Amino acid sequence: MSRVRHEQGTLPAITPERMADMKALAQQSDASIDYSDIPSLDAAAWQGAVRNPFYRPNKTHTTVRVDADVLAWLKSQGKGYQTRLNAILRQAMLKELRGPGSN
């Protein structure tokens, strides 16, 4: 398959025929999509998968009130107490999202 490159600002205009094709595709139901030519992915296909090394979740600044002993415990483990707090909260969030009975 060849690659087509365009410079920004020099893209060809969308023709009425192409616009009609895009509208027709947008109106199709997901059930009408033919997936028969897509190979299935089993557990073996995911064996070598790795998380994107450049992924960084969006962080936001906030003020949180925690008990003094909890904060002292987090800080007593050394540098990175905010990261540890975030990891603990993330673990609790994921456990709740998975539903009852999950670890």
Backbone torsions as a table, in degrees:
resi	resn	phi	psi	omega
1	MET	NA	129.1	-178.8
2	SER	-85.7	155.7	-178.7
3	ARG	-102.9	131.4	177.4
4	VAL	-104.6	128.4	180.0
5	ARG	-117.1	142.1	175.8
6	HIS	-132.8	145.7	173.6
7	GLU	-79.8	147.4	178.8
8	GLN	-60.0	134.3	180.0
9	GLY	90.2	-7.2	-179.3
10	THR	-119.0	22.7	179.4
11	LEU	-67.4	143.4	178.7
12	PRO	-67.7	151.2	179.2
13	ALA	-67.0	149.2	177.0
14	ILE	-79.1	123.4	-178.3
15	THR	-76.5	158.1	176.9
16	PRO	-58.5	-35.1	179.1
17	GLU	-65.2	-43.2	179.8
18	ARG	-65.9	-39.6	177.9
19	MET	-62.4	-41.4	178.1
20	ALA	-63.9	-40.8	177.1
21	ASP	-61.2	-44.3	-178.6
22	MET	-65.8	-39.3	178.4
23	LYS	-65.4	-41.2	179.1
24	ALA	-63.8	-41.5	178.0
25	LEU	-64.7	-39.4	-179.4
26	ALA	-65.6	-27.0	-177.6
27	GLN	-87.2	-12.3	-179.8
28	GLN	-69.5	145.7	175.7
29	SER	-81.4	156.4	178.2
30	ASP	-62.6	-28.6	-179.2
31	ALA	-65.6	-22.9	-178.1
32	SER	-84.9	-2.1	-179.6
33	ILE	-79.2	131.1	179.8
34	ASP	-91.2	110.3	-179.5
35	TYR	-98.5	8.0	-171.4
36	SER	-62.8	-24.6	-178.0
37	ASP	-92.0	3.3	179.9
38	ILE	-96.1	124.2	179.7
39	PRO	-67.5	145.7	179.3
40	SER	-75.2	152.0	178.8
41	LEU	-108.6	115.0	176.6
42	ASP	-100.5	-178.1	-177.3
43	ALA	-59.2	-34.7	-178.5
44	ALA	-64.6	-31.9	-179.5
45	ALA	-66.8	-24.6	-178.0
46	TRP	-96.1	-0.5	-176.5
47	GLN	-56.4	-41.6	-176.7
48	GLY	-94.9	7.3	-177.5
49	ALA	-68.6	140.1	176.2
50	VAL	-130.8	150.3	177.5
51	ARG	-69.1	145.1	179.1
52	ASN	-53.8	120.0	-177.0
53	PRO	-68.2	-14.7	-179.8
54	PHE	-96.4	-0.5	-178.9
55	TYR	-68.7	129.5	173.7
56	ARG	-139.7	119.8	179.8
57	PRO	-65.3	151.6	177.2
58	ASN	-67.0	133.6	178.2
59	LYS	-109.1	151.4	177.1
60	THR	-133.6	146.0	178.4
61	HIS	-82.6	137.0	178.6
62	THR	-152.9	165.8	174.3
63	THR	-113.1	126.5	-179.0
64	VAL	-126.0	134.3	176.5
65	ARG	-96.8	122.7	176.7
66	VAL	-125.4	157.3	178.3
67	ASP	-61.8	145.7	-176.6
68	ALA	-59.1	-39.5	-178.5
69	ASP	-69.4	-32.3	177.6
70	VAL	-66.9	-45.6	178.9
71	LEU	-64.0	-40.8	178.4
72	ALA	-62.2	-40.7	178.8
73	TRP	-63.3	-45.2	178.9
74	LEU	-61.3	-45.2	-178.4
75	LYS	-70.5	-27.4	-178.2
76	SER	-66.6	-18.1	-179.0
77	GLN	-85.8	2.9	176.2
78	GLY	101.7	-169.1	-176.7
79	LYS	-59.6	145.9	176.5
80	GLY	96.7	24.7	-176.7
81	TYR	-65.0	-32.7	178.7
82	GLN	-67.9	-37.7	176.9
83	THR	-64.8	-41.5	177.7
84	ARG	-64.7	-41.5	177.9
85	LEU	-60.5	-43.5	178.4
86	ASN	-62.1	-41.5	-180.0
87	ALA	-64.2	-40.8	178.8
88	ILE	-64.3	-45.1	179.2
89	LEU	-65.4	-39.8	178.4
90	ARG	-62.8	-43.3	179.1
91	GLN	-60.6	-43.5	178.5
92	ALA	-64.3	-41.5	179.5
93	MET	-62.4	-47.8	-178.7
94	LEU	-64.3	-37.9	178.2
95	LYS	-62.2	-43.4	179.5
96	GLU	-67.3	-39.3	-179.9
97	LEU	-66.0	-32.3	178.7
98	ARG	-70.4	-23.8	177.2
99	GLY	100.7	176.4	-177.3
100	PRO	-64.4	146.5	177.8
101	GLY	87.1	-1.9	178.8
102	SER	-93.6	155.3	179.0
103	ASN	-104.9	NA	NA
